[in-house]
Every structure is written in C-alpha cells, then in structure tokens.
Amino acid sequence: MGVDHVVLLSQLMIEEVAILVTPVLAVTLVISLLINIVQVVTSLQDQMLSAVPRLLATGAALFFLMPWMWRHLAHYSIGVLGDFHQVLK
C-alpha cells in the first residue's frame, strides 16, 4: 500500500467524521446561542440553566439522527472494505 492510498483513506475518514458530526454540532450551537441570549436578556447566570438544555438538545439530536448516521457509516464502511483488495497489494 502506497503513501497516496494511505493519504486518500485518511482524507475520506476525516470527511466522513465531519459529515457525521456537523448536524449534532449545529444543533448544539443553535441551542447554546439561544440560551446565551436568554441569559443576557434576563440576567440569569445559573450554570444549570445553560448546561441541562444543551445536554438534552445534544442527546435528542443524537437520538433522532442516529439512523441516518448508521446508514451513512455503513455505506462508508462498505465502500472502504469493498476496495480492500487494493490495500493488500
């Protein structure tokens, strides 16, 4: 296996991670911004008020996006392992 093939596999893996993580991070970012705006407007600075909704939103995003994430990861794995005979050369 050449260096070019290793670089290509690494690049594909990093792209796949970015695709899978982006929706969850976007949900967390939006919820965090909304909570921060509410805290600034109401002058509430309680840490629990900011942590609990973020955790719940991230958990809900993971729960609802998990089927899509599994399908996407399965297609990626099949694609990588389908060309595995080239790696063994």
LINGIWO-V592684 format. One record per backbone hydrogen bond with DSSP energy under -0.5 kcal/mol. NH is the residue of the N-H (numbers start at 0). CO is the residue of the C=O. If there is no record, write none. Layout:
# LINGIWO-V592684
nh & co
NH & CO
NH & CO
This chain:
# LINGIWO-V592684
nh & co
5 & 1
6 & 2
7 & 3
8 & 4
9 & 5
10 & 6
11 & 7
12 & 8
13 & 9
14 & 10
15 & 11
16 & 12
17 & 13
18 & 14
19 & 15
20 & 16
21 & 17
22 & 18
24 & 20
25 & 21
26 & 22
27 & 23
28 & 24
29 & 25
30 & 26
31 & 27
32 & 28
33 & 29
34 & 30
35 & 31
36 & 32
37 & 33
38 & 34
39 & 35
40 & 36
41 & 37
42 & 38
43 & 38
44 & 42
49 & 45
49 & 46
50 & 46
51 & 47
53 & 49
54 & 50
55 & 51
56 & 52
57 & 53
58 & 54
59 & 55
60 & 56
61 & 57
62 & 58
63 & 59
64 & 60
65 & 61
68 & 64
69 & 65
70 & 66
71 & 67
72 & 68
73 & 69
74 & 70
75 & 71
76 & 72
77 & 73
78 & 74
79 & 75
80 & 76
81 & 77
82 & 78
82 & 79
83 & 80
85 & 82
86 & 82
86 & 83
87 & 83
88 & 85
